[in-house]
Amino acid sequence: MRFKFWQSCLTITVLIGSVPQLDAQDLRPSQRTALADVQQREAELKAVNQQIWNFAELGLEETKSSQLLVEKLKAAGFDVWVGAANMPTAFVATYGSGKPVIGILAEYDALPDLSQKASPLQDPVEAGKPGHGCGHCGLGTGALGAALAVKEAMQKHNLPGTLRLYGTPAEETLIGKVYLLLDGGFDDLDICFHWHPASKNEVWNGSSKAMVSAKFTFHGVAAHAAGSPEQGRSALDAVELMNVGANYMREHVKEDARIHYVITGGGGAPNVVPATATVWYYVRANEHKDVEAAFAWLNDIARGAALMTRTKLTSVVDTDCHELLQNSPLSDVLHRNLKLLSPPKFTAEEQVFAKKLQEPLIEQFNTTFTVGLDDSVQPLAAVPEVTKGSTDVGDISWYVPTGGLRTACFAAGSPGHSWQNVAAIGSSIGEKGVIYAAQVLSVSVLDLLEQPDQLAAAKADWQERMKDRKYTTLIPKGQRAPAKIR
């Protein structure tokens, strides 16, 4: 990227790959400052992405990743609260004072068993280790870049208001933002922005599935499985009966519901009746009220399994997240800026790299790909999409107007949580999407800081959507975030 400012003419040249000239009137002075700051920090941001990509830490264990982000923020003059909501790897970084208060979300957790080199061929750095299959190394980096750029613009142009960067751990298991919210971390926020690496450049103008995560543990009596089975009470039997009941339940839930589980503990040897066994469940649906209904039914099934096996049941809700609520005015702001700045162009070498990533998918999924990398900006969806996944950003959107975007960091059509995505986000492909996200986020935050009418429109839209909604949670009152997930 290069920035050249002419004092005596009405144009500003902003080169991001091959970006057309922009009229000076399209960007305010504060936004030009922010873009220049991202450009000046480009090498630094790429290095941050690489470091977090190499750390590849699982949720609630992101010690090095969060520490790196905190160090960068403190060095830039942010006040940083580490250990927010009793989570050691959570933080809240603040700059400025007064209203409006605008937040940006950062994530940095990796996924298990997805270690992969930045190579177009499947090749783990260390087999069985975590990897950034959702691109959160880039997500945290892009959010950092945006926050630093907005801070620079606020300082140089004396802009009132408060900027916050929220470091939210364990997004993959929907922990961080939920517990920060329950701890009051978003109570005084006016607007919240988020972004995510993807295979397209677009506004996240839709919803997601609500979800509850819970573990059910059955407690029985150990005995010799051959010598005295009558003296045993199998906790594993209870788990298996619960799973059978849940699978029959699937026939009678709504089409949009999803129920999945893994047995995390089922005994140590076949000749010992298992005294304890645990099953971990996710229950999802497009609306939180449907999750509540399905989860109540699942609890009945668990109690029935305990009765059938004469075991005792204990359970814990790790987290409970809501569906994402869109915000049309914020979507308009983000879409305008995605088009205004234009996405980066990819080189021929990067296109070849992406197409090699796609090759295994062609056979595995019997599909074809028209492009290796998509460098267009997608139209703003007329009908909001409901994604099949879940995100704890949803809970924030029930508290404050929330808007998000995606940028192309992965090969076109790549499945989520794949080794292909780990390779791409660790390469120059991912780096370009990260920098683009930082640019779009920074100018969008400044739009809301400097244009009260847009902020008011976003709030009015949110209030209209919340008319018939009330935030509730299945997490027991006062419960702290889990110390570990697995």
C-alpha angles and dihedrals in degrees: 000000000000130000123201120178119196117203096200105044139059101242136085119198115216115179117198103160097309106343123165122241116276125214114244089238090063092065126044120219091257091055092050088053091051093049091048090052092053089049092049091050097044096110091045092051093048089053091051090052090051093048095051089043088056094045090054095180124181123239116294087011097074093119099142094037096052092041091055092052092046091051091052092049095047091049089054093053103264121143105233129199109199122198096032116185090007092294110127093208096047121095142171117211118195135191128177130006142252131024141009100043111199124184136200121199124226127191128183111168124125132212128249123257095010102109109152138159121235087264132122089230123070104262121145121217086220120356115245094016126119126270138185097258091154095045097241091147086067093039093059091043095050091048090050091051092051093048094049091048094049091047090053091051093046091051097045096044098036094239116179122226140067128278122200132187111198116206103207118186130202099024090156089067093034095243113120106059095038094057093041088054094048087050091057097254094138100035097109097035117123101189134008129201129193138171139188137201111251143151093264140047107239148121114268090234102164147052140277137211122281112232143188122202117202140162122217118201123190122202119206138152125279119229141153104283093215105025100045111002091151089067093056133083111200118223088188090059087056092051092049093048090049090052091049090052092048091051091053088047090060090073091065105042127094119281092250095054122109126194122184135161146176128203105235096181128016109155138294107250136014093237094058120074102234111248094193134025132170134201123191117212136193116195117189139177138158091257129042093228089062091050089053092052095047092045091052088053091048090053090054089052090051092051090049091052090052091051092049093052098034091237130132123248131216124173140182132199106221094187144341121204134184133226117271116260115213124223116210099201092051090046089054091051093050095044092050091052094045088058095039095056095034123215123274120266119238124228125239089253091054091050090053090049091052094048090053088053089053096051097085090047092057091064098034096051100024091236140129133222124217093197137020095218128015111221097172129102111243118230116258105267113251090201113043114242120232106213118214093229131073135235133187087225082083092073092054090052088060089057105037139010105279131190132180145181140195129217131199108264098137137057113276112274096010113159117242119261093020133141087241089066092049089055094047098047089050092054136068088271092066093040092059092052091048093053091046091052091051090052096048094044093049096052090043093054089050090052089059094043093051103033111059092182092064091048090050091049091052091051093048091051091050093049091052092052092048095052095103097025132090124185113240131165138207090210110106113251112267095013113147124225113272114269089223136007103215 
